[in-house]
Amino acid sequence: MIETFGISQPLHRREDIRFITGAGRFTDDINVPHQAYAFFVRSMHAHGILRSVVTARARSMPGVLGVYTGKDIHAAGIGPIPYLPIPGFPMDMPVDTPRPALALDRVRYVGEQVAVVVAETLAQAVDAAEQIEVEIGDLPAVVDIERAIQPQAPVLWPLAPDNVVLSWHFGDTSKVDAAFASAAHVTRLKLVQQPRGGEPA
């Protein structure tokens, strides 16, 4: 993408018109005969040990077709979401941060999925999900990138003790330094990009 368009170049997005005019189509807009509905139970903790997910009551609720936890997914042989390198973005070898479809031993952000209910109707899925008992042992968390990379900050991934999973370098440093050194005026500003759920800085 960068090689084709360059940084700060306009990129015509063909898909936006339908979204801003209310004509977008999402998975929730698709309905077929005899379809089932899924509803996720999510973590209320930013960081914690997942101690237990009790689903017995939910499984017996009317219309419920299945209730699944991270252990169920793991036992079925479904692995985590793999790391996929982005073409055109040369990076150092990233630290492995496996993302299971449903949390296994730990939660790393508010809203992480810990269980899912599949039922004949959405209302039945919601009702059953409300019967799932989740116990999470709270762990320290930070939500600021600068604090996350300070010494002694809470660590999300054991293989990234400094909460940095990869470094990305692009361009020619010497040419950039020379351009700044010869510029008539230099503006410095601080930009903050929030990490997505569960991602270190």
Secondary structure, DSSP 8 states (H G I E B T S, - for coil): -HHHH-TT-----TTHHHHHTT----GGG---TT--EEEEEE-S-SSEEEEEEE-HHHHTSTTEEEEEEHHHHHHTT---B-----TT--B-------B-SS-SSEE-STT-EEEEEEESSHHHHHHHHTT-EEEEEE------HHHHTSTT---S-TT-TTS----B--S-HHHHHHHHHH-S------------TT---
